[in-house]
Amino acid sequence: MKEVKPGKRRILIWILSGFVLLILAALAVFFFVLAQKQNIVNELSFEQCLNYSTENNPDAKIGVVIVKDNAANISFYGNNGGRIPYDAYEFEIGSLTKTITAALILRAESDGVLLLSDSIDRFLKLPKQAYYPTIQRLLTHQSGYQEDYFEKPMISNFFTGGNSYYNITQSMMRRRIGNVHLQGRDYPFRYSNFGMSTLGMVLEEVYQQSYTDLVNAYVQQELGMQHTHVSDGTGNLSGYWNWAADDAYIPAGALISTADDMAIYARAMLSGSQEALAHAQLPLAKIDATTEQLAQYGIRMDSAGAAWMIDDERGIVWHNGGTSNFSCYMGFDPARQIAVVVLTNLSPDYRIPATVLGAKLLIELQDAAH
């Protein structure tokens, strides 16, 4: 190896040091700008945030559902926060799918085919281990599973863009479950697409039906959400994720819905008209997972229900969802019988996300109700 002379070594050190300082400076600027943005957002009303999120974006479409006194009001907004005519826009709802998966699990409990205390190896054929997670720990994200685990399809998905979980099969997931060794305890809260998708496979086993057929029938026939279904990659907007029929992560985020259907869902959650929906919003575990950033936006994760996050301070039950080109939020206050849904065709990291928009609107409605 060629020796580096002292003078050149000093120059190299200076260059590397300068490069490191530039990176640190860039990070400092990034976090400063982020902090300033958070401060600005905190001072804005919902309407101002809506206007900013759609500013000079003629393609933006935001559906806002407000449920009060059992009546639903639906509005659509476009460029610069202007009202646009109603249409049955089909939004990806991403991780809000998890709340439907959880409702199916609770319905299965009501049907007597499983218990929340059951371990998943009661239903799935897995290698012998001392312990596998319980259904309840999966519902509350306390199983110890990571958000996801690397599989080869993720490489091509990264380069093609879109759905990271496309072509990750159930056989891959079963193999991964058998290779993860956990202890029989509640782990600290760790949001897990992997864990919720495992529950989808449990549902398939207990009902001997594909998750897609099961969930489509549930939302359309039992909940009356006629335009909600597992995505087939098509719709009247653009940028939908691709899913294959055997994709293991479908139960974690593959549903498409409309504002009308989400209004039906919000009203059903407020009324607790189905036993599974009533039980889903009750706290199952204390998680204390509120981050500093969430707290600055008035969003809390104190407890967990069956997939739902619970703000103990304000009495809000909520969940959000996001894919590459869509983001959404649903939150409700059972005591005041108020619910808010925000559906957007904007990515989760675009300006002010749907989660912040929805939380702001719901808090404003709560304050007005006092």
N, C-alpha and C positions, 0 to 999 in steps of 0.2 A: 504494500500500500504506500502511495506517495506521501511523504512527510509534509505537513503543513508548517511553513516557517512562522516564527513568532509574530512578525508584523502582519502577515496575512491572517494568522489566528485571531489577533486583536480586531482586525477589520471584520472578520467573520462573526466574532462575538458581538461587536457593535451592531452589525446588520441584524443578527438574530434578536438582540435586545430591543432594537428599534421595532422589529416586526412584532415582538411580544407586546411592546407598549402600544402599538397601533391597535392590536386586537383588544387589549384591555380598555383603550380609549373608546373603541367602537362599542364594546359591551357597555361601558359606562353611559355613552350617549343613548344606546338602545334602552337601557333600563330607566334613564332619566326621561326619555320621550314617553315610555310606557307609563311611568308614574304620572307624568303630566297629563297624558290621555285619560288615565283613571280619574284624576282630580277633576278634569273637565267634564267627563261623563257623569260623575257624581253630582255635578251642579245642574245638569240638564234634565228637563222633564222628559217623559216618554215621547211626547210629540216632537220635541227638539231632537231627540235621539233618532226617531224615525226619519225625520227630514235629513239629518246628516247621513244616515245609512243609505239613503236612496239618492243623495245629491248627485246630479248630472249622470245618472245611470238609467237610461231609457229601457233597459232590459229588466230592471228590478221589479219584483212582484212580492208583496208582503200581505199575507192574509192575517187578519186579527179577529179573533173570536172572544167575545165577552159574554159570560153567562151570569145573570143576576135574576133572582126571584124566579128561577126555572125558565127564564126566557133567554134566548140566544140572539146576539146581534153580531153580524158578520160584515166586515169592511175589508176592502182591498185597496192597497196603496202602490203607487209606482214612482216614476221619476220625480225627484224633489218632494217626495211626500204627498203628491197629489192623489186624490181619490180616483180610482179607475173602476170601470164597470165590473160587476160580479161575473165570475166565470168559474167553472168547476175545475180549477187548476189542480193538477196532480203533483203533490209534493212528496219527496222522500222524507220520511219521518225518522230515519236512522234509529238511534238507540231508544226512542219511545216505543219501538217494537218490544223491547225488554219488558215493559209493563204489561203488554198483552201476553207474552210468554209466561210471566209470573201469574197472571190471572188464570191461565190454563192450568198451571201447576196447582193453584188453590182450588180450582174446579175439580181437578183429579183427586185432591184430598177430600173434597166434599163427596165425590163419587165413591170414596172408600178404597181407592186403588193404590194410594200411597200415603205416607205420613211425612211431615216436614223433618222429622227426626231420622228418617231413613237415610242410609248411606247410598250413594249412587251405584255401588256394586251389587245392590239388591236387584237392580234392573238391567245393568249393562254387564256384558261378559268381559271381564277384565282380569289381568294377571293377579294372582293372590298377593295381597298386601295386608299389613297390620291395620291400615286405616285408609279409607277414602272419605271425601267430604260429605257432609249431610246436605240435603236439599235446602234446609234453612240457611246454612252458611253460604251456599251459592246465591240464594235470593238476596242476601244482605251484603254480598261481596266481602265476606270474612272467611272464605275457604282457604286462602293461601295461594290460590292460583294467580298467575300473572295476568295482565291485561290480555295478552296473547302470547303465542310461542312461534318462533321462526319455523316456517316450512318453505320448501323450495319454490312453490308458486309465487311466493312473495317477491322473488327476484325479478321475474318477468313482469309482475304486477307493478313493481316500482318503476320500471322503464316505460311501461305502456301508460302509466297513470291510472287514476280511477280506484276501483275497489281493491284494497290490499288483501282481502280475504277470498277473492275470486279463485276458484278451482282448488281450495283447501277442502279436501273430502272428509267425510265422516270416518273413514278408515284411518286417515292421518290423525284425526283427533283422538280416536280410541287408542291408537298406539301411543300418542303423547300422554294421555291420561295415565296409561299403565307405566309410563316412565317417570312420572312426577311423584315423589314421595313426600307426604305431608304428615304432620302430627295431628292428633285428635284434640284440637283446641280451636277457639276463635282467634283467628289472625287479625291484625290491624286491618282496617278498611283498605281495600285495594280494588278499584273498579276493574271488573274482569269481563270482557267480551267472551273469553274462553269459558268461564264458568257458566254464564247464561246460555251459551250455545250447548254446553253439556246438558243443561236442563231440557233443551229441545230434543236431544236424543232420548232422554228419559221419557218424555211425553210420547215419542214414537213407539217406544217399547210397551208402555202401559196401554196405549190405545190401538196398537198395531196399525198405524196409519202414518203417512208421511207428515212431517211438521207443516209443510206448505198446504196440504189438503186440510189438515186439522185447523190451522189458524185461519185460513180463508173461510172455512165453514163457520167458525166461531164468530169472527167479526161481522160477517155478512148476514148470517141467519139468526144468531143469538143476540148480537148487539145492534143489528140493523144498520151497520155501516156498509152499504151496498157498493161503495166505490173504493173500499180499502182492500188491499191484497198484497201478496208477496210480489215484489217487482219482477217484471219480465224484461226490463231494460227499455221499455217504451212508455210514452206518456205525452201530454200536451205541452210540456216544458222541455228543457234540454239538459244534457249532462247527467243522465241517470247512470247508476252503477250497473255493471253486468253481474249476474249471478248464474251459476250452473245448478242444475236440479239437485245434485248431491252435495252442494256446498254446506259445510258444517256450521258456518257462522250466520246462516240465515236467521235463526231465532234471536240473534243479537241486534239485527238492524236492517232487515230487508223489506219492511213494509212501505207501501205508498198509500197516501190518503189525501182527502180533500178537507177543506174548511168545514163543509157541512157535516161530514162524518166525524171530524174531531169535535164539533159542537155536540153531536150525539154522545160521543165518548165522555166529554167533560160533564155533561148533564147526568150520565149514568154514574160517574164517579161521585158526584155531589149527592145524588139520591141514594147511592148504595143499593140500587135496585136489584143487583145480583149479589148473592152472598160472597162470591169470589172477589168482586170489586170492592165491596164493603170491607172485607178482611185485608185486602192488599194494602190499603192506606193506613192500617194500624201499625204502630211501631213494633218491630220484632227484635231490634237491637239498638243499643246506644253506640254510635260510631265516632262522634266527635271529629269529623273530617272537614270542618270548615277551614279553608285556607285563608290567608291574609288577603289575597286578591279577591276571593269570593266575598269576604266580609265587607270589603270596601264598596262592593256593588250592592250590598244589602241582601246577599244570598247566603243561606246557611245550610249545612249538612250535619245536623245534630244527631238524628236517629235515622234508621232505615226501616221501611216497611218491606213488602214483597216487591223489590226492585225500586220502589218509590223512595226519594229522598225527603226528609222531614225537617223543616225549620221549626224547632220547638219554641223559639221566642215569638215568632209571628203566627204560628199555627198554619203554616203553608206546607202543603204536600206537592212535590214537583218532580219533574224529570225533563231532560232535554234530549236533543238528538242532532247529529250532524254527519253529513257525508261530504264528498268533495265539493259539491255545488249546491247543497241545501243545508239549512239549519232550522231548528224549531225548538219550541218550549211549550210545556203545558204545566200550569200550576193552579192550585185551587185551595180555598179556605173553607173547609167543611162547616166551621162554626157560623160564618157569615154567609155561606152559600154563594160564594163568588168564585168564578173560574176564568182563566185567561189562557188562550192558545195563540201562539205566534208561529206562523209558517212562512218561510222565506226560500227563495231560489238563490240565496247568497251563501257563500261558504262560511263555515264557523269562524274563520279568522278575518272576515271582511268587515272592516270598520267596527261597528258595534254589533255583536252577535245577538241572535234571537233570544238567548238565555237572559241577557241583560235587558233587552227590550221588554220581554215578558215579565221579568221580575219587577221592573220599574212600574209597569202598568198595574200589576196586581197590588203592589204596595200603595200606589196612588188610590186605587179603588178601596183598599182597606181603610186608608186614612180618611177618605171621604165618607165611609160608612159609620165612622165613630159618632 
